[in-house]
Amino acid sequence: MSIINNINKLFDHRIRLGIMSVLMVNESMDFTSLKELLGATDGNIASHIKALEKADYISVEKSFIGRKPNTKYSATKLGKSAFKKHIDALEKLIRKT
């Protein structure tokens, strides 16, 4: 099996790559913080979050702080594993060239 096969197409977009990178080093992150950190619009970040959630790479926790809704995201075990494989494949590819 070639190294390139371990590069995950779901992480091709910079926003999804950014979301997973942030969630790999933080236990969780709320929607607004992710949006501001990655410089994305509400709609843009929401669509990328939905793609990662559909793949079961991130989990969503909705709650209220006072009367305000708050949505937090965390990387799942599956998501962490897939992202690590993706990064490992990229590193191997870089070392080979």
MODELLER restraints for C-alpha pairs under 7 A, 6 or more apart:
rsr = mdl.restraints
at = mdl.atoms
rsr.add(forms.Gaussian(group=physical.xy_distance, feature=features.Distance(at['CA:3:A'], at['CA:89:A']), mean=5.69, stdev=0.5))
rsr.add(forms.Gaussian(group=physical.xy_distance, feature=features.Distance(at['CA:3:A'], at['CA:93:A']), mean=6.63, stdev=0.5))
rsr.add(forms.Gaussian(group=physical.xy_distance, feature=features.Distance(at['CA:4:A'], at['CA:89:A']), mean=6.80, stdev=0.5))
rsr.add(forms.Gaussian(group=physical.xy_distance, feature=features.Distance(at['CA:6:A'], at['CA:85:A']), mean=6.37, stdev=0.5))
rsr.add(forms.Gaussian(group=physical.xy_distance, feature=features.Distance(at['CA:6:A'], at['CA:86:A']), mean=5.85, stdev=0.5))
rsr.add(forms.Gaussian(group=physical.xy_distance, feature=features.Distance(at['CA:6:A'], at['CA:89:A']), mean=5.67, stdev=0.5))
rsr.add(forms.Gaussian(group=physical.xy_distance, feature=features.Distance(at['CA:7:A'], at['CA:86:A']), mean=4.85, stdev=0.5))
rsr.add(forms.Gaussian(group=physical.xy_distance, feature=features.Distance(at['CA:7:A'], at['CA:89:A']), mean=5.92, stdev=0.5))
rsr.add(forms.Gaussian(group=physical.xy_distance, feature=features.Distance(at['CA:7:A'], at['CA:90:A']), mean=6.84, stdev=0.5))
rsr.add(forms.Gaussian(group=physical.xy_distance, feature=features.Distance(at['CA:8:A'], at['CA:86:A']), mean=5.66, stdev=0.5))
rsr.add(forms.Gaussian(group=physical.xy_distance, feature=features.Distance(at['CA:11:A'], at['CA:17:A']), mean=5.06, stdev=0.5))
rsr.add(forms.Gaussian(group=physical.xy_distance, feature=features.Distance(at['CA:15:A'], at['CA:38:A']), mean=6.86, stdev=0.5))
rsr.add(forms.Gaussian(group=physical.xy_distance, feature=features.Distance(at['CA:15:A'], at['CA:48:A']), mean=6.88, stdev=0.5))
rsr.add(forms.Gaussian(group=physical.xy_distance, feature=features.Distance(at['CA:16:A'], at['CA:48:A']), mean=5.86, stdev=0.5))
rsr.add(forms.Gaussian(group=physical.xy_distance, feature=features.Distance(at['CA:18:A'], at['CA:38:A']), mean=6.72, stdev=0.5))
rsr.add(forms.Gaussian(group=physical.xy_distance, feature=features.Distance(at['CA:23:A'], at['CA:29:A']), mean=6.93, stdev=0.5))
rsr.add(forms.Gaussian(group=physical.xy_distance, feature=features.Distance(at['CA:23:A'], at['CA:74:A']), mean=5.93, stdev=0.5))
rsr.add(forms.Gaussian(group=physical.xy_distance, feature=features.Distance(at['CA:23:A'], at['CA:75:A']), mean=5.56, stdev=0.5))
rsr.add(forms.Gaussian(group=physical.xy_distance, feature=features.Distance(at['CA:24:A'], at['CA:75:A']), mean=6.62, stdev=0.5))
rsr.add(forms.Gaussian(group=physical.xy_distance, feature=features.Distance(at['CA:24:A'], at['CA:80:A']), mean=6.69, stdev=0.5))
rsr.add(forms.Gaussian(group=physical.xy_distance, feature=features.Distance(at['CA:27:A'], at['CA:74:A']), mean=6.21, stdev=0.5))
rsr.add(forms.Gaussian(group=physical.xy_distance, feature=features.Distance(at['CA:28:A'], at['CA:72:A']), mean=6.19, stdev=0.5))
rsr.add(forms.Gaussian(group=physical.xy_distance, feature=features.Distance(at['CA:28:A'], at['CA:73:A']), mean=5.33, stdev=0.5))
rsr.add(forms.Gaussian(group=physical.xy_distance, feature=features.Distance(at['CA:28:A'], at['CA:74:A']), mean=4.55, stdev=0.5))
rsr.add(forms.Gaussian(group=physical.xy_distance, feature=features.Distance(at['CA:29:A'], at['CA:72:A']), mean=5.37, stdev=0.5))
rsr.add(forms.Gaussian(group=physical.xy_distance, feature=features.Distance(at['CA:29:A'], at['CA:73:A']), mean=5.42, stdev=0.5))
rsr.add(forms.Gaussian(group=physical.xy_distance, feature=features.Distance(at['CA:29:A'], at['CA:74:A']), mean=6.79, stdev=0.5))
rsr.add(forms.Gaussian(group=physical.xy_distance, feature=features.Distance(at['CA:30:A'], at['CA:71:A']), mean=5.52, stdev=0.5))
rsr.add(forms.Gaussian(group=physical.xy_distance, feature=features.Distance(at['CA:30:A'], at['CA:72:A']), mean=4.13, stdev=0.5))
rsr.add(forms.Gaussian(group=physical.xy_distance, feature=features.Distance(at['CA:30:A'], at['CA:73:A']), mean=6.11, stdev=0.5))
rsr.add(forms.Gaussian(group=physical.xy_distance, feature=features.Distance(at['CA:31:A'], at['CA:71:A']), mean=5.90, stdev=0.5))
rsr.add(forms.Gaussian(group=physical.xy_distance, feature=features.Distance(at['CA:31:A'], at['CA:72:A']), mean=6.28, stdev=0.5))
rsr.add(forms.Gaussian(group=physical.xy_distance, feature=features.Distance(at['CA:35:A'], at['CA:41:A']), mean=6.64, stdev=0.5))
rsr.add(forms.Gaussian(group=physical.xy_distance, feature=features.Distance(at['CA:35:A'], at['CA:42:A']), mean=6.90, stdev=0.5))
rsr.add(forms.Gaussian(group=physical.xy_distance, feature=features.Distance(at['CA:35:A'], at['CA:45:A']), mean=6.37, stdev=0.5))
rsr.add(forms.Gaussian(group=physical.xy_distance, feature=features.Distance(at['CA:52:A'], at['CA:58:A']), mean=5.89, stdev=0.5))
rsr.add(forms.Gaussian(group=physical.xy_distance, feature=features.Distance(at['CA:53:A'], at['CA:59:A']), mean=6.25, stdev=0.5))
rsr.add(forms.Gaussian(group=physical.xy_distance, feature=features.Distance(at['CA:56:A'], at['CA:76:A']), mean=6.96, stdev=0.5))
rsr.add(forms.Gaussian(group=physical.xy_distance, feature=features.Distance(at['CA:56:A'], at['CA:78:A']), mean=6.93, stdev=0.5))
rsr.add(forms.Gaussian(group=physical.xy_distance, feature=features.Distance(at['CA:56:A'], at['CA:79:A']), mean=6.73, stdev=0.5))
rsr.add(forms.Gaussian(group=physical.xy_distance, feature=features.Distance(at['CA:57:A'], at['CA:75:A']), mean=5.90, stdev=0.5))
rsr.add(forms.Gaussian(group=physical.xy_distance, feature=features.Distance(at['CA:57:A'], at['CA:76:A']), mean=5.35, stdev=0.5))
rsr.add(forms.Gaussian(group=physical.xy_distance, feature=features.Distance(at['CA:57:A'], at['CA:78:A']), mean=5.77, stdev=0.5))
rsr.add(forms.Gaussian(group=physical.xy_distance, feature=features.Distance(at['CA:57:A'], at['CA:79:A']), mean=3.60, stdev=0.5))
rsr.add(forms.Gaussian(group=physical.xy_distance, feature=features.Distance(at['CA:58:A'], at['CA:73:A']), mean=6.42, stdev=0.5))
rsr.add(forms.Gaussian(group=physical.xy_distance, feature=features.Distance(at['CA:58:A'], at['CA:74:A']), mean=5.39, stdev=0.5))
rsr.add(forms.Gaussian(group=physical.xy_distance, feature=features.Distance(at['CA:58:A'], at['CA:75:A']), mean=4.32, stdev=0.5))
rsr.add(forms.Gaussian(group=physical.xy_distance, feature=features.Distance(at['CA:58:A'], at['CA:76:A']), mean=5.10, stdev=0.5))
rsr.add(forms.Gaussian(group=physical.xy_distance, feature=features.Distance(at['CA:58:A'], at['CA:79:A']), mean=6.22, stdev=0.5))
rsr.add(forms.Gaussian(group=physical.xy_distance, feature=features.Distance(at['CA:59:A'], at['CA:73:A']), mean=5.61, stdev=0.5))
rsr.add(forms.Gaussian(group=physical.xy_distance, feature=features.Distance(at['CA:59:A'], at['CA:74:A']), mean=5.29, stdev=0.5))
rsr.add(forms.Gaussian(group=physical.xy_distance, feature=features.Distance(at['CA:59:A'], at['CA:75:A']), mean=6.28, stdev=0.5))
rsr.add(forms.Gaussian(group=physical.xy_distance, feature=features.Distance(at['CA:59:A'], at['CA:76:A']), mean=6.18, stdev=0.5))
rsr.add(forms.Gaussian(group=physical.xy_distance, feature=features.Distance(at['CA:60:A'], at['CA:71:A']), mean=6.83, stdev=0.5))
rsr.add(forms.Gaussian(group=physical.xy_distance, feature=features.Distance(at['CA:60:A'], at['CA:72:A']), mean=5.82, stdev=0.5))
rsr.add(forms.Gaussian(group=physical.xy_distance, feature=features.Distance(at['CA:60:A'], at['CA:73:A']), mean=4.78, stdev=0.5))
rsr.add(forms.Gaussian(group=physical.xy_distance, feature=features.Distance(at['CA:60:A'], at['CA:74:A']), mean=6.73, stdev=0.5))
rsr.add(forms.Gaussian(group=physical.xy_distance, feature=features.Distance(at['CA:61:A'], at['CA:71:A']), mean=5.70, stdev=0.5))
rsr.add(forms.Gaussian(group=physical.xy_distance, feature=features.Distance(at['CA:61:A'], at['CA:72:A']), mean=5.13, stdev=0.5))
rsr.add(forms.Gaussian(group=physical.xy_distance, feature=features.Distance(at['CA:61:A'], at['CA:73:A']), mean=6.35, stdev=0.5))
rsr.add(forms.Gaussian(group=physical.xy_distance, feature=features.Distance(at['CA:62:A'], at['CA:70:A']), mean=5.80, stdev=0.5))
rsr.add(forms.Gaussian(group=physical.xy_distance, feature=features.Distance(at['CA:62:A'], at['CA:71:A']), mean=4.49, stdev=0.5))
rsr.add(forms.Gaussian(group=physical.xy_distance, feature=features.Distance(at['CA:62:A'], at['CA:72:A']), mean=6.41, stdev=0.5))
rsr.add(forms.Gaussian(group=physical.xy_distance, feature=features.Distance(at['CA:63:A'], at['CA:69:A']), mean=5.86, stdev=0.5))
rsr.add(forms.Gaussian(group=physical.xy_distance, feature=features.Distance(at['CA:63:A'], at['CA:70:A']), mean=5.21, stdev=0.5))
rsr.add(forms.Gaussian(group=physical.xy_distance, feature=features.Distance(at['CA:63:A'], at['CA:71:A']), mean=6.37, stdev=0.5))
rsr.add(forms.Gaussian(group=physical.xy_distance, feature=features.Distance(at['CA:64:A'], at['CA:70:A']), mean=5.38, stdev=0.5))
